Amino acid sequence: MLELLMKRRSIRKFKPDIVEQEKIDELVRAALLAPSSRRTNPWEFIVVADKEILLKLSAAKEHGSSFLNGAPLAIVVIADDTKSDVWVEDTSIAAIMIQLAAENMGLGSCWIQIRKRKHDANRTSEQYVRELLDIPENYKVASVIAVGYPDEKREPHTEAELMLDKVFVNKYGQR
């Protein structure tokens, strides 16, 4: 498992190859297996493979979403915030489950933060994505996960990079 975690890196350049339906199905199953507080499962997912919609989604934020235009697949992570007061945490867990499953299948991925980001001076990223994808008002848009076959090589993390100085035993400051 640590090998998978060390290997997973954010990928922003993708080959044009489509992601096979069986891999998409596996990504969805991974997301649906994500734990949630009190089993409320407030998360839902929108799988986007339509190039025109991906192009529009790539404009969701002022900065940091344009690479989505080159991805063959996106998974939009949303939640009904009336089901849980910890929907942010629950959607975050589901999003990383998607990313780890993608890495395990030889796919690259990158998290695109939508919550609390701006589309432009007049609209939030969340409003933009909600309107684009016809998401009901009672749903929050947490993130978009870009997925595809990597067209860039990023070296895995190493043991030497681990910030062990951020780990304490029993009490803060104790090593």
C-alpha positions as CSV (number, residue, x, y, z in Angstrom):
1,M,0.0,0.0,0.0
2,L,2.8,2.4,0.8
3,E,4.3,1.8,-2.6
4,L,1.0,3.0,-4.2
5,L,0.9,6.1,-2.0
6,M,4.5,6.9,-2.8
7,K,3.8,6.5,-6.5
8,R,0.7,8.6,-6.7
9,R,1.4,12.0,-8.0
10,S,-0.9,14.7,-9.5
11,I,-1.0,14.4,-13.2
12,R,-2.0,17.3,-15.4
13,K,-1.1,16.1,-18.8
14,F,-3.0,13.2,-20.3
15,K,-2.9,11.1,-23.4
16,P,-5.9,11.4,-25.6
17,D,-6.8,7.7,-25.1
18,I,-10.3,7.2,-23.7
19,V,-10.6,5.4,-20.3
20,E,-12.3,2.1,-20.8
21,Q,-15.8,1.6,-19.4
22,E,-14.6,-1.2,-17.1
23,K,-12.1,1.1,-15.5
24,I,-14.6,3.9,-15.1
25,D,-16.9,1.4,-13.4
26,E,-14.1,0.4,-11.1
27,L,-13.5,4.1,-10.2
28,V,-17.2,4.5,-9.5
29,R,-17.2,1.4,-7.3
30,A,-14.1,2.7,-5.4
31,A,-15.9,6.0,-4.8
32,L,-19.0,4.3,-3.6
33,L,-17.0,2.2,-1.1
34,A,-15.7,5.4,0.6
35,P,-16.5,5.6,4.3
36,S,-18.7,8.4,5.6
37,S,-19.8,9.7,8.9
38,R,-22.6,7.6,10.4
39,R,-23.0,5.9,7.0
40,T,-24.9,8.9,5.7
41,N,-23.2,8.7,2.3
42,P,-24.0,12.3,1.4
43,W,-21.7,12.1,-1.7
44,E,-22.8,11.6,-5.3
45,F,-20.7,11.5,-8.5
46,I,-21.1,12.8,-12.0
47,V,-18.9,11.0,-14.5
48,V,-18.1,13.2,-17.5
49,A,-16.5,12.0,-20.7
50,D,-18.1,14.4,-23.1
51,K,-15.3,16.5,-24.7
52,E,-17.5,19.6,-24.9
53,I,-18.5,19.4,-21.3
54,L,-14.9,18.7,-20.2
55,L,-13.8,21.9,-22.1
56,K,-16.5,23.9,-20.3
57,L,-15.5,22.3,-16.9
58,S,-11.9,23.3,-17.6
59,A,-13.0,26.9,-17.1
60,A,-14.5,26.3,-13.7
61,K,-11.8,28.2,-11.9
62,E,-9.8,31.4,-12.5
63,H,-6.6,29.3,-12.1
64,G,-5.9,25.6,-11.9
65,S,-8.5,23.8,-13.9
66,S,-7.5,24.5,-17.5
67,F,-5.7,21.1,-17.8
68,L,-9.0,19.4,-17.6
69,N,-9.5,20.2,-21.2
70,G,-6.9,17.6,-22.0
71,A,-8.3,14.9,-19.8
72,P,-10.5,12.2,-21.2
73,L,-12.5,11.8,-18.0
74,A,-13.6,13.8,-15.0
75,I,-15.5,12.7,-11.9
76,V,-17.4,15.5,-10.2
77,V,-17.8,14.9,-6.5
78,I,-20.9,16.5,-5.0
79,A,-22.8,16.1,-1.7
80,D,-26.3,16.8,-0.3
81,D,-25.2,18.9,2.7
82,T,-28.6,18.3,4.4
83,K,-27.6,14.6,4.9
84,S,-24.4,15.3,6.9
85,D,-22.6,18.2,8.6
86,V,-19.3,16.6,7.6
87,W,-20.0,16.3,3.9
88,V,-16.7,18.1,3.2
89,E,-14.7,15.4,4.9
90,D,-16.9,12.6,3.4
91,T,-16.4,13.9,-0.2
92,S,-12.7,14.4,0.4
93,I,-12.4,10.8,1.4
94,A,-14.3,9.6,-1.6
95,A,-12.2,11.8,-3.9
96,I,-8.9,10.3,-2.7
97,M,-10.4,6.8,-3.0
98,I,-11.0,7.7,-6.7
99,Q,-7.4,8.9,-7.0
100,L,-5.9,5.8,-5.4
101,A,-8.0,3.5,-7.5
102,A,-6.9,5.4,-10.6
103,E,-3.3,5.1,-9.7
104,N,-3.7,1.4,-9.0
105,M,-5.1,0.9,-12.6
106,G,-2.3,2.8,-14.2
107,L,-4.3,6.0,-14.6
108,G,-3.2,9.5,-13.6
109,S,-5.4,11.9,-11.8
110,C,-5.5,15.4,-10.3
111,W,-7.8,16.9,-7.8
112,I,-9.4,20.2,-8.8
113,Q,-10.7,22.1,-5.8
114,I,-14.1,23.7,-6.5
115,R,-15.5,24.5,-3.1
116,K,-14.6,28.0,-2.0
117,R,-13.0,28.9,-5.3
118,K,-13.9,31.6,-7.8
119,H,-14.9,31.2,-11.5
120,D,-14.7,34.9,-12.0
121,A,-15.4,38.1,-10.1
122,N,-19.1,37.5,-10.2
123,R,-19.5,33.8,-9.7
124,T,-18.0,31.0,-7.6
125,S,-16.7,27.9,-9.2
126,E,-19.4,25.9,-7.4
127,Q,-22.1,28.1,-9.1
128,Y,-20.5,27.6,-12.5
129,V,-20.3,23.8,-12.2
130,R,-23.8,23.5,-10.7
131,E,-25.3,25.5,-13.6
132,L,-23.2,23.6,-16.2
133,L,-24.2,20.1,-14.9
134,D,-27.7,20.9,-13.8
135,I,-26.9,20.1,-10.2
136,P,-29.8,20.9,-7.7
137,E,-29.3,23.8,-5.4
138,N,-29.2,21.6,-2.3
139,Y,-26.0,20.0,-3.5
140,K,-22.5,21.3,-2.8
141,V,-19.8,20.8,-5.4
142,A,-16.6,19.7,-3.6
143,S,-14.2,18.9,-6.4
144,V,-13.5,17.5,-9.8
145,I,-11.1,14.7,-10.3
146,A,-9.4,14.7,-13.7
147,V,-8.5,11.2,-14.8
148,G,-6.7,9.7,-17.8
149,Y,-3.6,7.9,-19.0
150,P,-0.6,10.0,-18.0
151,D,1.3,11.9,-20.6
152,E,3.9,13.0,-18.2
153,K,6.3,11.2,-15.9
154,R,6.5,12.3,-12.3
155,E,9.0,10.6,-10.0
156,P,7.5,8.8,-6.9
157,H,8.0,10.3,-3.5
158,T,10.9,8.9,-1.5
159,E,11.3,8.0,2.1
160,A,13.7,10.9,2.4
161,E,10.9,13.3,1.5
162,L,8.7,12.2,4.4
163,M,8.4,15.0,6.9
164,L,8.8,12.9,10.0
165,D,9.4,16.0,12.1
166,K,5.6,16.6,11.8
167,V,4.9,13.4,13.9
168,F,4.7,13.4,17.6
169,V,4.2,10.7,20.2
170,N,1.5,11.0,22.9
171,K,1.7,14.8,23.1
172,Y,2.5,17.6,20.7
173,G,6.3,18.2,20.6
174,Q,7.2,14.8,22.0
175,R,9.3,12.5,19.7
